[in-house]
Amino acid sequence: MKFVIVAALLVAAVSAKNIRITNVADCGGAGSVVSFSGTINTDPVPVPGDMLASLSFTSSIDSPDDLNIRKVTTRVADNFEVPCLDGLSGTCTVPLCFAIENFPNVVCPLFPPELPCECPIKAGTYNSPNAVINFDEKWLAIDGGVNGDYHTVTEFVTAIGTADEAVLGCIELDYTLTAV
């Protein structure tokens, strides 16, 4: 379920000053059908610029038709929640297939080379050693400035807003952004 990696990276935010944090963690808990691991290779991340990461994920199911990416990106120093900047970056909820179809330049660089950037994403184990997450100039205009440490939680969720809502997987990213 490469969709999880793509979503997670799409949701990422970054910051910088004196503290530099880079971390990728699986936050899905026991029994999650999707699990993640990886590293962030850019420290700090320049804005505008790219975060380079090496990501892996395993999914025991094909991505469901109603799969959504729900991400929350927070600047650590003041607990500022970055708004949804362009329908995909910052704190946003977006259907996975919509993101793939409408933001291929953002989503597809997160996919492993052997995985087609399309829905559904087939069950399996995937490695994306050269994943790229872009932080464009929109990040420079966020309240309080872009510089700082950020925490992004990206959940892959089905049946949002219903009694059947289920989180299939979760990835956390900690990183630093710095304006250039």
C-alpha positions as a Markdown table, in Angstrom:
| # | Residue | x | y | z |
|---|---|---|---|---|
| 1 | Met | 0.0 | 0.0 | 0.0 |
| 2 | Lys | 2.3 | 2.6 | -1.3 |
| 3 | Phe | -0.4 | 5.1 | -0.9 |
| 4 | Val | 0.5 | 5.3 | 2.8 |
| 5 | Ile | 4.1 | 6.3 | 2.0 |
| 6 | Val | 2.9 | 8.8 | -0.5 |
| 7 | Ala | 0.4 | 10.3 | 1.8 |
| 8 | Ala | 2.7 | 10.5 | 4.7 |
| 9 | Leu | 5.3 | 12.3 | 2.7 |
| 10 | Leu | 2.7 | 14.6 | 1.2 |
| 11 | Val | 1.7 | 15.5 | 4.7 |
| 12 | Ala | 5.2 | 16.2 | 5.9 |
| 13 | Ala | 6.3 | 19.6 | 7.1 |
| 14 | Val | 9.7 | 20.8 | 8.2 |
| 15 | Ser | 11.5 | 23.4 | 10.3 |
| 16 | Ala | 14.9 | 24.6 | 11.5 |
| 17 | Lys | 16.9 | 26.8 | 13.9 |
| 18 | Asn | 19.2 | 25.2 | 16.5 |
| 19 | Ile | 17.3 | 22.0 | 17.0 |
| 20 | Arg | 17.4 | 19.4 | 14.3 |
| 21 | Ile | 15.1 | 16.4 | 14.4 |
| 22 | Thr | 14.7 | 13.8 | 11.7 |
| 23 | Asn | 12.6 | 10.7 | 12.5 |
| 24 | Val | 10.2 | 8.3 | 10.7 |
| 25 | Ala | 8.0 | 6.1 | 13.0 |
| 26 | Asp | 5.2 | 3.7 | 12.5 |
| 27 | Cys | 2.2 | 4.9 | 14.7 |
| 28 | Gly | -0.3 | 2.3 | 13.5 |
| 29 | Gly | -0.4 | 0.1 | 16.5 |
| 30 | Ala | -0.9 | -3.6 | 16.8 |
| 31 | Gly | -3.0 | -5.2 | 14.1 |
| 32 | Ser | -2.5 | -2.4 | 11.5 |
| 33 | Val | -2.8 | -3.7 | 8.0 |
| 34 | Val | -0.1 | -1.2 | 6.9 |
| 35 | Ser | 3.2 | -0.6 | 8.6 |
| 36 | Phe | 6.1 | 1.8 | 7.9 |
| 37 | Ser | 9.8 | 2.4 | 8.5 |
| 38 | Gly | 12.4 | 4.7 | 7.1 |
| 39 | Thr | 14.8 | 7.6 | 7.4 |
| 40 | Ile | 14.8 | 11.3 | 6.5 |
| 41 | Asn | 18.0 | 12.1 | 4.7 |
| 42 | Thr | 17.8 | 15.9 | 4.5 |
| 43 | Asp | 18.5 | 17.9 | 7.6 |
| 44 | Pro | 17.4 | 20.6 | 7.7 |
| 45 | Val | 15.0 | 20.7 | 4.8 |
| 46 | Pro | 15.4 | 23.9 | 2.7 |
| 47 | Val | 12.2 | 25.8 | 1.8 |
| 48 | Pro | 11.6 | 26.0 | -1.0 |
| 49 | Gly | 13.3 | 22.7 | -1.6 |
| 50 | Asp | 13.0 | 18.9 | -1.2 |
| 51 | Met | 13.1 | 16.5 | 1.6 |
| 52 | Leu | 14.8 | 13.3 | 0.6 |
| 53 | Ala | 13.8 | 10.1 | 2.4 |
| 54 | Ser | 14.2 | 6.4 | 2.3 |
| 55 | Leu | 10.8 | 4.7 | 3.1 |
| 56 | Ser | 9.5 | 1.2 | 3.3 |
| 57 | Phe | 6.0 | 0.0 | 3.9 |
| 58 | Thr | 4.1 | -3.3 | 4.0 |
| 59 | Ser | 0.4 | -3.7 | 3.4 |
| 60 | Ser | -1.5 | -6.9 | 3.8 |
| 61 | Ile | -4.4 | -5.6 | 1.6 |
| 62 | Asp | -5.0 | -3.7 | -1.6 |
| 63 | Ser | -5.9 | -0.1 | -1.1 |
| 64 | Pro | -9.7 | 0.3 | -0.6 |
| 65 | Asp | -11.6 | 2.6 | -2.9 |
| 66 | Asp | -12.6 | 4.9 | 0.0 |
| 67 | Leu | -9.1 | 5.2 | 1.4 |
| 68 | Asn | -8.3 | 8.7 | 2.6 |
| 69 | Ile | -5.1 | 10.4 | 3.7 |
| 70 | Arg | -5.6 | 12.4 | 7.0 |
| 71 | Lys | -2.5 | 14.4 | 8.0 |
| 72 | Val | -1.9 | 16.8 | 10.7 |
| 73 | Thr | 1.3 | 18.9 | 10.6 |
| 74 | Thr | 2.3 | 20.9 | 13.6 |
| 75 | Arg | 5.2 | 23.3 | 14.3 |
| 76 | Val | 6.6 | 22.0 | 17.5 |
| 77 | Ala | 7.8 | 25.3 | 19.1 |
| 78 | Asp | 4.3 | 26.9 | 19.4 |
| 79 | Asn | 2.0 | 23.9 | 18.6 |
| 80 | Phe | 0.9 | 25.8 | 15.4 |
| 81 | Glu | -1.2 | 23.5 | 13.1 |
| 82 | Val | -0.1 | 24.3 | 9.5 |
| 83 | Pro | -3.3 | 24.8 | 7.5 |
| 84 | Cys | -4.0 | 22.9 | 4.3 |
| 85 | Leu | -1.9 | 24.9 | 1.8 |
| 86 | Asp | -2.9 | 23.6 | -1.6 |
| 87 | Gly | -5.4 | 20.7 | -1.0 |
| 88 | Leu | -2.5 | 18.4 | -0.1 |
| 89 | Ser | 0.3 | 20.0 | 1.9 |
| 90 | Gly | 0.0 | 20.9 | 5.6 |
| 91 | Thr | -3.0 | 19.7 | 7.6 |
| 92 | Cys | -5.4 | 18.1 | 5.1 |
| 93 | Thr | -7.7 | 15.1 | 4.5 |
| 94 | Val | -7.9 | 13.9 | 0.9 |
| 95 | Pro | -8.9 | 10.7 | -0.9 |
| 96 | Leu | -5.8 | 8.8 | -1.9 |
| 97 | Cys | -6.9 | 8.2 | -5.5 |
| 98 | Phe | -7.9 | 11.9 | -5.9 |
| 99 | Ala | -4.4 | 12.9 | -4.7 |
| 100 | Ile | -2.8 | 10.5 | -7.2 |
| 101 | Glu | -4.9 | 11.7 | -10.1 |
| 102 | Asn | -4.8 | 15.4 | -9.3 |
| 103 | Phe | -1.3 | 15.9 | -7.7 |
| 104 | Pro | 0.9 | 13.3 | -9.6 |
| 105 | Asn | 3.9 | 15.7 | -9.5 |
| 106 | Val | 3.7 | 15.6 | -5.7 |
| 107 | Val | 2.5 | 12.1 | -5.0 |
| 108 | Cys | 4.3 | 9.9 | -7.6 |
| 109 | Pro | 7.9 | 10.9 | -6.4 |
| 110 | Leu | 7.1 | 9.1 | -3.2 |
| 111 | Phe | 6.4 | 5.8 | -4.9 |
| 112 | Pro | 9.0 | 3.1 | -5.3 |
| 113 | Pro | 10.3 | 2.7 | -8.9 |
| 114 | Glu | 8.6 | -0.7 | -9.4 |
| 115 | Leu | 5.2 | 0.5 | -8.3 |
| 116 | Pro | 2.8 | 2.2 | -10.7 |
| 117 | Cys | 1.5 | 5.5 | -9.5 |
| 118 | Glu | -2.2 | 4.5 | -9.7 |
| 119 | Cys | -5.1 | 3.1 | -7.7 |
| 120 | Pro | -5.6 | 0.6 | -6.3 |
| 121 | Ile | -2.2 | 0.0 | -4.7 |
| 122 | Lys | -1.6 | -3.7 | -4.5 |
| 123 | Ala | -0.8 | -5.5 | -1.2 |
| 124 | Gly | 2.9 | -6.1 | -0.7 |
| 125 | Thr | 6.2 | -4.9 | 0.7 |
| 126 | Tyr | 7.7 | -1.8 | -1.0 |
| 127 | Asn | 10.9 | 0.2 | -0.6 |
| 128 | Ser | 11.3 | 3.7 | -1.9 |
| 129 | Pro | 15.0 | 4.6 | -1.3 |
| 130 | Asn | 14.8 | 7.9 | -3.1 |
| 131 | Ala | 11.4 | 9.4 | -2.0 |
| 132 | Val | 11.1 | 13.1 | -2.5 |
| 133 | Ile | 8.8 | 15.5 | -0.6 |
| 134 | Asn | 8.7 | 19.0 | -2.0 |
| 135 | Phe | 8.2 | 22.1 | 0.2 |
| 136 | Asp | 7.3 | 24.9 | -2.2 |
| 137 | Glu | 7.1 | 28.7 | -1.6 |
| 138 | Lys | 3.6 | 28.4 | 0.0 |
| 139 | Trp | 5.3 | 27.2 | 3.1 |
| 140 | Leu | 7.2 | 30.5 | 3.4 |
| 141 | Ala | 3.9 | 32.3 | 4.1 |
| 142 | Ile | 2.7 | 30.3 | 7.1 |
| 143 | Asp | 1.9 | 32.3 | 10.3 |
| 144 | Gly | 5.0 | 32.7 | 12.4 |
| 145 | Gly | 7.4 | 31.8 | 9.6 |
| 146 | Val | 8.5 | 28.5 | 8.3 |
| 147 | Asn | 11.7 | 28.0 | 10.3 |
| 148 | Gly | 11.4 | 25.3 | 13.0 |
| 149 | Asp | 10.9 | 21.7 | 13.9 |
| 150 | Tyr | 7.7 | 20.0 | 12.7 |
| 151 | His | 5.7 | 16.9 | 13.5 |
| 152 | Thr | 3.4 | 15.3 | 10.9 |
| 153 | Val | 1.1 | 12.4 | 11.6 |
| 154 | Thr | -0.4 | 10.8 | 8.5 |
| 155 | Glu | -3.2 | 8.3 | 8.9 |
| 156 | Phe | -4.7 | 6.1 | 6.2 |
| 157 | Val | -8.4 | 5.9 | 6.9 |
| 158 | Thr | -11.5 | 4.3 | 5.5 |
| 159 | Ala | -15.1 | 5.2 | 6.1 |
| 160 | Ile | -14.3 | 8.7 | 7.5 |
| 161 | Gly | -17.1 | 10.1 | 9.6 |
| 162 | Thr | -19.0 | 6.9 | 10.0 |
| 163 | Ala | -19.3 | 4.2 | 12.7 |
| 164 | Asp | -17.1 | 2.0 | 10.5 |
| 165 | Glu | -14.2 | 4.4 | 10.3 |
| 166 | Ala | -10.9 | 2.5 | 10.5 |
| 167 | Val | -7.3 | 3.6 | 10.6 |
| 168 | Leu | -5.4 | 1.1 | 8.4 |
| 169 | Gly | -2.0 | 2.5 | 9.0 |
| 170 | Cys | -0.1 | 5.6 | 10.4 |
| 171 | Ile | 3.3 | 7.2 | 9.9 |
| 172 | Glu | 4.9 | 10.0 | 11.9 |
| 173 | Leu | 7.6 | 12.3 | 10.6 |
| 174 | Asp | 9.7 | 14.7 | 12.6 |
| 175 | Tyr | 11.8 | 17.1 | 10.6 |
| 176 | Thr | 13.3 | 20.7 | 10.5 |
| 177 | Leu | 12.5 | 23.3 | 7.9 |
| 178 | Thr | 14.5 | 26.4 | 7.2 |
| 179 | Ala | 13.8 | 29.2 | 4.8 |
| 180 | Val | 16.5 | 29.8 | 2.1 |
